[in-house]
Amino acid sequence: RGTSASMHTIRFFAGLVLLGVTQCRPNVGTSTEEVQPTVGARLNQPRTHTPNGAELERQQCEERLSDVLAAPAMPGATLFEANRLEILTQAKALPMLLVDTPEHSDEEARSAQGDGDISAAVKSFRKLLRETAHPWDALKLLLPNFEEFPQNGRDTLLRDGYLFADDPELAFALVNLVKARHLFGQERIWIRRGEDLYYAERRRGSYYFVDGPNAGEQVRLLLLDRIGHGPPPTHTLLRDVRALRYRLHFSRAEIRHITEDSIVANLRYGKVSVPTVLRSSGTNLSVECEVLGQELREEVAILRQEAERRQRVVQALRQSMLAQIDEQLPFDEPRREYGLQLDGRLRSNWLHAYMSGEASYAFSGTRYEVFDAKGRPLVPQVCVDFLTDTLERTSGTWFRGRNEEPGRSVGSLDYNPIDMLERAKLRRVPGFLEFARTHPEQFEVLDVPKSERVMLGNRKEFLANLLTHREDYQPGDMLIIRGFTPWDPKEMHYHSFFVYESDPLSGIPLAVVGNAGRPSVRYWEVEARRTPEREIWHRVRPTTRWLESILPEDANIPKTPFPISPRGNAGADW
């Protein structure tokens, strides 16, 4: 019986153990069935992570861009934009973006100016300019009235205070014929030009700038200038995309959507297009945000850096160009040629007189000055001299003034030490081209195929060609045009100049600068009217690295845009 009791006790405890084990298994099993699906579900969910700064900025900018795109759009200036290339290659203007079309807002404008009612004469003047097929002739007919009654001039020609036209021929006439005195008789006026505001005062019947880069010069108006007297208004219909490009270094901007205080644009850096939200404050534009991931951000930063380097050296070239424009260096062509072609003969005579300390020299019975009224050397130039002189002056090489020892201050570039015969070749376009080809570290030469050459006089076809090949013709490039001229229909002639400025929206070159009589900035229409049968044959581009190498170490180069119309002159009468 004791043995039996022991066995029962063992079985009892064993049962408890087994019961305990079997009772635990369902709990473990239940726990596993409850936990595993939870873990599996967590593993199958999208991974969440905190985005880095660049990614977060990109996401936030995409949202902001969507908000701006959904906001009501400004109407823009449809007809002006349709004619943009023709207008901006004919009439000197800052290449601005219009958010609306300026109109004759009679009540508001005249109330602000303190004027009376619009006269019947003004209504007839507007009708004439609106309907005429010959804006130049019609405007010339009206100018005497505006000279006597400038109120009629501004009521007829200004729209919301802007010198504006969306017809290319009228735009050309406005810029070349209208003076500030045709619009105002007050002693003091203001001119809003892009981001800048200038003042002018009336002297001897004309207006002269009292501030800004053209201070002291007679006012010449640009298309899209806003002109007035009294307090300048703060509201504007223009946005200065050109000034923005000088800060951001994009090549062109594709405008997608415009609101009162924002713009959505694709800004192009090289081949990369960056969706960008811009903030508007009057004419001024600034970046609110950019849709850029980290990898693309790094690429764009490199492209911007390259573009900024290029802009710096082109600005240095412009400084030298503007100095020659200010000095009004004479074209190297005798005033009397007696039927002979004597271009290029004056420079050696000038140099002999200069080194001899003489004040003037004679050639073919005509006397020429060695210095201008400020004592600056009046060095005669053929067109290609303007190119090489610009390069040398950018490096610090140029002739000293009247009260200094005759000779040149020599910088890091001096073409004189080369062989005399080779130096003489540089004064002819073919010789300069040959030199550029043999120095690829300094110049990139592009020869335009015959099939792609278009006469300057074929306006629409020529502009379409410029648009197609806009990457080939950039500010700082040298262009060589060639063709028959009105003064010599039997033999082709060359002409050469720099590209001075391009349109920040379309990207095509607008203004060129060279010496074709006196150094000047001209628009394509002026060149086309002078020699309509010439074509672009070659493009010579100074390399960025080489230009950087010749810049003086202490060069002070502005980062802001230079005036697009130096010496205040806006017209074709250079």
C-alpha positions in Angstrom: 0.0 0.0 0.0 2.9 2.4 0.8 4.4 1.8 -2.5 1.0 2.3 -4.2 0.6 5.6 -2.3 4.0 6.8 -3.5 3.1 5.9 -7.0 -0.1 7.9 -6.8 1.8 10.9 -5.4 4.3 10.7 -8.3 1.5 10.5 -10.8 -0.3 13.4 -9.2 2.7 15.7 -9.4 3.6 14.5 -12.9 0.0 15.3 -13.9 0.4 18.7 -12.4 3.6 19.2 -14.4 2.1 17.9 -17.6 -1.0 20.0 -17.0 1.2 23.0 -16.5 3.1 22.3 -19.7 0.0 21.7 -21.7 -1.6 24.8 -20.3 1.4 26.9 -21.2 1.5 25.8 -24.9 -1.8 27.4 -25.8 -0.6 30.6 -24.2 2.7 30.6 -26.1 0.9 29.6 -29.2 -1.7 32.4 -28.8 1.0 34.9 -28.1 2.9 33.9 -31.2 -0.3 34.1 -33.3 -1.0 37.6 -31.9 2.5 39.1 -32.2 3.7 37.7 -35.6 1.0 39.2 -37.7 1.7 42.5 -36.1 5.5 42.3 -36.8 4.8 41.1 -40.3 2.4 44.0 -41.0 5.0 46.4 -39.7 7.7 45.0 -42.0 5.4 45.2 -45.0 4.4 48.9 -44.4 6.3 51.6 -46.4 9.4 52.6 -44.6 9.1 56.1 -43.1 12.1 58.3 -42.6 12.8 61.9 -41.9 13.8 63.6 -45.3 17.1 65.4 -45.4 17.1 69.2 -45.8 17.3 69.2 -49.6 14.6 66.7 -50.0 12.3 68.5 -47.6 12.9 71.8 -49.4 12.0 70.1 -52.7 8.8 68.6 -51.3 7.8 72.0 -49.8 8.6 73.8 -53.0 6.5 71.4 -55.1 3.6 72.2 -52.8 4.2 75.9 -53.1 4.5 75.7 -56.8 1.2 73.9 -57.0 -0.4 76.6 -55.0 0.9 79.3 -57.2 -0.2 77.4 -60.4 -3.7 77.2 -58.9 -3.9 80.9 -58.2 -5.6 83.3 -60.7 -3.2 84.3 -63.4 -2.3 87.8 -64.6 -3.2 88.3 -68.2 0.3 89.1 -69.5 0.9 91.0 -72.8 -0.2 88.5 -75.5 0.4 90.6 -78.6 3.7 91.9 -77.2 5.0 88.4 -76.5 3.9 87.2 -80.0 6.0 90.0 -81.5 8.7 89.9 -78.8 11.7 89.0 -81.0 10.8 91.5 -83.7 10.2 94.3 -81.1 13.3 93.7 -79.0 15.6 93.3 -82.0 14.3 96.6 -83.4 13.7 98.9 -80.5 16.2 99.4 -77.7 14.6 98.3 -74.4 15.5 96.4 -71.3 14.2 92.9 -72.1 11.5 92.8 -69.4 8.5 90.6 -68.7 5.1 92.2 -68.8 2.4 90.9 -66.5 -0.3 92.9 -68.3 -0.7 95.1 -71.3 -0.3 98.9 -70.7 -3.3 100.8 -71.8 -4.5 104.4 -72.1 -6.0 104.6 -68.6 -7.1 108.2 -69.0 -8.9 109.0 -65.8 -6.3 107.4 -63.4 -3.2 108.7 -65.3 -4.5 112.2 -65.7 -5.7 112.4 -62.2 -2.3 111.4 -60.9 -0.6 114.0 -63.2 -3.2 116.7 -62.3 -4.2 117.2 -66.0 -7.6 117.9 -67.5 -9.8 115.9 -69.9 -8.5 114.1 -73.0 -8.8 116.4 -76.0 -10.3 115.5 -79.4 -6.9 116.1 -80.9 -5.3 113.4 -78.7 -8.0 111.0 -79.7 -7.3 111.7 -83.4 -3.5 111.3 -82.8 -4.0 107.9 -81.2 -6.3 106.8 -84.0 -3.6 107.9 -86.6 -0.9 105.9 -84.9 -3.1 102.9 -84.4 -4.2 102.7 -88.0 -1.3 103.9 -90.0 0.9 101.6 -92.1 3.8 104.0 -91.7 4.3 104.7 -87.9 7.6 106.5 -88.5 6.2 109.1 -90.9 3.0 109.5 -88.8 5.0 110.1 -85.6 7.3 112.6 -87.3 4.2 114.5 -88.4 2.9 114.7 -84.8 6.2 115.6 -83.0 6.0 119.4 -83.6 2.6 119.5 -81.8 4.1 117.5 -78.9 7.1 119.8 -78.7 4.7 122.7 -78.2 2.1 120.8 -76.1 3.9 117.9 -74.3 0.7 117.0 -72.5 -0.7 115.9 -75.9 2.5 113.9 -76.3 2.2 111.9 -73.1 -1.6 111.5 -73.6 -1.0 110.1 -77.0 2.2 108.0 -76.6 2.3 106.8 -72.9 0.2 103.9 -71.8 -0.1 103.6 -68.0 2.9 105.9 -68.0 5.0 103.5 -70.2 6.6 104.2 -73.5 5.0 101.1 -75.0 4.0 99.5 -78.3 3.3 96.0 -79.3 3.8 96.8 -83.0 7.5 96.4 -84.0 7.4 99.3 -86.5 5.8 101.7 -84.0 8.2 100.6 -81.3 11.1 101.4 -83.6 9.7 104.8 -84.3 9.1 105.6 -80.6 12.6 104.8 -79.5 14.3 106.7 -82.3 12.1 109.8 -82.5 10.5 110.5 -79.1 12.4 112.7 -76.6 11.5 113.4 -73.1 10.6 117.0 -74.0 7.9 115.7 -76.3 6.2 114.3 -73.2 6.9 116.7 -70.3 7.5 120.4 -69.6 8.1 120.2 -65.9 11.5 121.1 -64.5 12.1 117.6 -63.0 10.9 114.1 -64.1 11.7 110.5 -63.2 12.4 107.5 -65.4 11.7 104.0 -64.1 13.9 101.6 -66.0 13.9 98.0 -64.9 14.7 97.9 -61.1 16.2 101.4 -61.2 14.6 104.8 -60.8 16.4 107.8 -62.3 15.7 111.5 -62.2 16.3 114.1 -64.9 16.1 117.9 -65.0 15.3 120.2 -67.8 18.1 122.4 -69.2 18.1 124.4 -72.3 14.9 122.8 -73.5 16.1 119.2 -73.0 16.3 116.7 -70.1 19.5 115.5 -68.6 20.0 112.6 -66.1 21.1 113.9 -62.7 21.9 110.4 -61.3 22.6 106.9 -62.3 25.2 105.5 -64.8 24.3 108.1 -67.4 24.4 111.1 -65.1 25.1 114.3 -67.0 24.0 112.8 -70.3 20.9 113.9 -72.3 18.0 111.5 -71.7 17.2 109.1 -74.5 14.2 106.9 -73.9 14.0 103.2 -74.1 10.9 101.2 -75.0 9.2 100.1 -71.7 10.6 103.1 -69.8 8.0 104.5 -67.4 8.2 108.3 -67.2 6.4 110.8 -65.0 6.7 113.7 -62.6 5.8 114.0 -58.9 5.8 110.9 -56.7 6.6 107.7 -58.6 3.9 105.0 -58.4 4.8 101.7 -56.6 2.6 99.4 -58.7 4.2 98.2 -61.9 3.3 96.0 -64.9 6.9 94.9 -65.5 9.3 92.3 -64.0 13.0 92.6 -64.4 14.1 89.1 -65.5 17.4 90.5 -66.8 18.5 91.7 -63.4 17.5 88.3 -61.9 19.6 86.5 -64.5 22.7 88.4 -63.4 22.1 87.2 -59.8 21.2 83.6 -60.6 23.2 83.0 -63.8 20.6 81.0 -65.7 20.7 81.2 -69.5 17.0 81.7 -70.1 13.6 81.6 -68.3 10.5 79.8 -69.5 7.5 81.5 -67.9 4.7 79.2 -66.9 2.4 81.2 -64.7 2.2 84.8 -63.4 0.3 86.1 -60.4 0.3 89.5 -58.8 3.2 88.6 -56.4 4.6 85.3 -57.8 5.9 83.7 -61.0 6.4 80.0 -61.8 9.2 79.6 -64.3 11.5 76.9 -65.6 15.0 78.4 -65.3 17.6 76.8 -67.6 21.2 76.1 -66.5 23.0 74.4 -69.3 20.7 71.6 -70.3 19.0 71.4 -66.9 15.6 73.0 -66.5 14.7 73.9 -62.9 11.1 74.6 -61.8 11.3 77.7 -59.7 8.9 79.9 -57.7 9.8 83.6 -57.9 8.6 86.3 -55.6 7.7 89.7 -57.1 8.3 93.0 -55.3 7.6 95.7 -57.8 9.9 95.0 -60.7 12.3 93.1 -58.5 12.3 89.3 -58.6 13.8 86.9 -56.1 13.8 83.2 -55.6 11.3 81.8 -53.2 12.1 78.2 -53.8 13.4 75.7 -56.4 12.3 72.1 -57.1 15.7 70.5 -56.7 16.7 67.1 -55.2 20.1 66.7 -53.7 21.8 65.2 -56.8 20.4 67.8 -59.2 21.1 70.5 -56.7 24.8 69.7 -56.9 24.8 69.6 -60.7 23.0 73.0 -60.9 25.5 74.5 -58.4 28.4 73.5 -60.7 26.6 74.9 -63.7 25.8 78.2 -61.9 29.4 78.5 -60.9 30.6 78.0 -64.5 28.0 80.6 -65.7 29.1 83.0 -63.0 32.7 82.7 -64.1 31.6 83.4 -67.7 29.5 86.4 -66.7 32.4 87.9 -64.8 34.8 87.8 -67.8 32.1 89.1 -70.1 31.4 91.9 -67.7 35.1 92.8 -67.9 34.9 92.9 -71.7 31.9 95.2 -71.4 33.8 97.6 -69.2 36.4 97.9 -72.0 33.7 98.3 -74.6 31.9 101.0 -72.6 35.2 102.9 -72.2 35.6 103.0 -76.0 32.0 104.1 -76.4 32.5 106.9 -73.9 35.7 108.0 -75.7 33.9 107.8 -79.1 37.0 106.4 -80.8 36.9 107.4 -84.6 36.6 104.8 -87.3 39.8 104.4 -89.3 38.6 105.9 -92.5 39.8 109.2 -93.9 37.1 111.8 -94.4 38.3 112.3 -97.9 39.2 109.2 -99.9 38.8 110.6 -103.4 37.4 107.3 -104.7 40.1 105.1 -103.1 39.5 102.6 -100.3 41.8 103.9 -97.6 40.3 102.2 -94.5 43.0 101.4 -91.9 45.5 104.1 -93.0 44.9 106.6 -90.2 46.1 104.5 -87.2 49.8 104.5 -88.2 49.7 108.3 -88.8 48.0 108.8 -85.5 50.6 106.6 -83.7 53.5 108.6 -85.2 51.9 111.9 -84.1 51.1 110.5 -80.6 54.7 109.2 -80.0 56.1 112.5 -81.3 54.0 114.5 -78.8 52.0 116.2 -81.4 48.4 117.4 -80.8 47.1 116.6 -84.3 48.1 115.1 -87.7 47.1 115.4 -91.3 46.0 112.9 -93.9 44.8 113.6 -97.4 44.4 117.3 -96.7 42.4 116.8 -93.5 43.6 117.3 -90.0 42.7 115.0 -87.1 43.1 115.3 -83.3 45.4 113.0 -81.4 43.5 113.4 -78.1 39.9 114.3 -77.2 38.9 117.2 -75.0 39.6 115.2 -71.8 43.1 114.3 -73.0 42.2 110.7 -73.9 43.9 109.1 -76.9 41.6 109.2 -80.0 42.9 105.9 -81.5 41.4 105.2 -85.0 39.9 101.8 -85.3 38.7 99.5 -88.1 36.0 97.1 -86.9 38.4 94.3 -86.0 40.5 96.7 -84.0 37.6 97.1 -81.7 37.8 93.4 -81.0 41.5 93.3 -80.3 41.6 96.6 -78.5 38.8 95.4 -76.2 40.8 92.3 -75.3 44.0 94.3 -74.7 42.2 96.9 -72.6 40.5 94.2 -70.6 44.0 92.9 -69.6 45.2 96.5 -68.7 47.0 97.4 -72.0 46.2 100.8 -73.5 47.7 104.1 -74.5 48.5 106.7 -71.9 46.8 110.1 -71.9 47.9 113.6 -72.9 49.8 114.6 -69.8 51.6 111.3 -69.4 54.7 109.9 -71.1 53.7 108.7 -74.6 53.3 104.9 -74.9 51.2 102.1 -73.6 50.7 100.7 -70.1 51.1 97.0 -70.8 49.0 94.4 -69.1 49.0 90.6 -69.5 48.0 90.8 -73.2 49.9 92.7 -75.8 49.6 92.0 -79.5 52.5 94.4 -80.4 55.4 92.1 -79.7 54.4 89.6 -82.4 55.9 89.8 -85.8 55.1 93.1 -87.5 53.5 91.4 -90.5 51.4 89.1 -88.3 50.4 92.1 -86.3 49.2 93.8 -89.5 47.2 90.7 -90.3 45.2 91.1 -87.1 43.8 94.4 -88.5 42.0 92.4 -91.2 39.1 90.0 -90.4 40.6 87.0 -92.3 43.9 87.5 -90.5 42.2 87.6 -87.1 40.2 84.5 -88.0 43.5 82.7 -88.9 45.0 83.8 -85.6 42.0 82.6 -83.6 42.1 79.2 -85.3 45.8 78.7 -84.4 45.2 79.6 -80.8 42.4 77.2 -79.7 43.4 77.7 -76.0 42.2 81.3 -76.5 39.3 81.1 -79.0 36.6 78.7 -80.1 35.8 79.3 -83.8 32.5 78.3 -85.3 32.1 78.5 -89.0 28.4 78.8 -90.0 27.6 76.3 -92.8 26.4 78.0 -96.0 23.0 76.2 -95.6 22.4 77.9 -92.3 23.4 81.5 -93.3 20.5 83.9 -93.6 20.6 87.5 -94.8 20.1 90.1 -92.1 17.5 91.8 -94.2 15.2 88.7 -94.2 13.9 89.7 -90.8 11.6 86.8 -89.9 13.8 84.1 -91.3 16.9 85.7 -89.7 15.3 85.9 -86.3 14.1 82.3 -86.5 17.6 81.3 -87.3 18.9 83.2 -84.3 16.4 81.4 -82.1 17.4 78.0 -83.4 21.1 78.7 -82.9 20.8 80.9 -79.8 23.4 78.8 -77.9 26.0 79.6 -80.5 25.6 83.4 -80.1 26.1 84.5 -76.5 27.2 87.7 -74.8 31.0 88.1 -75.2 31.1 86.2 -78.5 32.6 87.9 -81.6 30.5 87.7 -84.7 31.8 88.1 -88.3 29.2 89.0 -90.9 29.9 89.2 -94.6 28.1 90.1 -97.8 27.5 92.7 -100.4 26.9 96.3 -99.2 24.9 99.2 -100.7 28.2 101.0 -101.3 29.9 98.1 -103.1 27.4 95.7 -104.7 30.2 93.8 -106.5 32.5 92.7 -103.7 31.7 91.1 -100.4 32.8 93.0 -97.3 33.3 91.8 -93.7 32.2 93.5 -90.5 32.8 92.3 -86.9 31.4 93.1 -83.5 30.7 91.6 -80.1 27.4 90.3 -78.8 26.5 92.7 -76.0 23.3 91.3 -74.5 20.7 88.6 -75.0 17.0 88.2 -74.1 16.6 86.4 -70.7 13.3 84.8 -71.9 14.1 83.7 -75.5 17.8 83.6 -75.1 18.6 85.2 -78.5 21.2 88.0 -78.9 19.5 91.4 -78.9 22.3 94.0 -78.9 25.7 94.0 -80.5 28.6 96.4 -80.0 31.4 97.5 -82.3 32.8 100.3 -84.3 31.1 101.2 -87.6 31.7 104.9 -87.4 31.9 105.4 -83.7 31.8 102.6 -81.0 28.1 102.0 -80.2 25.6 99.5 -79.0 23.2 98.6 -81.8 20.3 96.3 -82.3 20.0 93.9 -85.2 17.5 96.1 -87.1 20.1 98.9 -87.4 22.7 96.4 -88.9 20.0 95.0 -91.2 19.0 98.3 -92.6 22.7 99.3 -93.2 23.7 96.1 -94.9 20.7 93.8 -95.5 22.6 91.3 -97.6 25.2 90.4 -95.0 25.1 87.1 -93.2 26.7 85.7 -90.1 29.7 83.6 -91.4 31.8 83.0 -88.2 31.5 83.1 -84.5 34.7 83.5 -82.4 34.3 82.8 -78.6 37.1 83.8 -76.2 37.5 80.9 -73.7 36.6 81.6 -70.1 39.8 80.2 -68.8 42.0 82.4 -71.1 40.0 85.5 -70.3 40.4 84.8 -66.6 44.1 84.5 -67.1 44.5 87.9 -68.7 42.4 89.8 -66.1 44.3 92.0 -63.7 44.4 90.6 -60.2 42.9 93.8 -58.8 40.1 94.1 -61.5 36.9 95.6 -60.0 34.2 94.0 -62.1 30.5 94.9 -61.3 28.1 92.0 -60.9 25.0 94.1 -61.8 24.0 94.7 -65.4 25.6 97.6 -67.3 23.3 100.0 -69.1 21.9 98.5 -72.3 22.1 102.0 -73.9 25.4 103.7 -73.0 25.7 107.5 -73.1 21.9 107.6 -72.7 21.5 107.1 -76.4 18.6 104.7 -77.3 18.2 105.2 -81.0 19.7 104.3 -84.3 21.5 107.6 -84.8 24.9 106.4 -83.8 
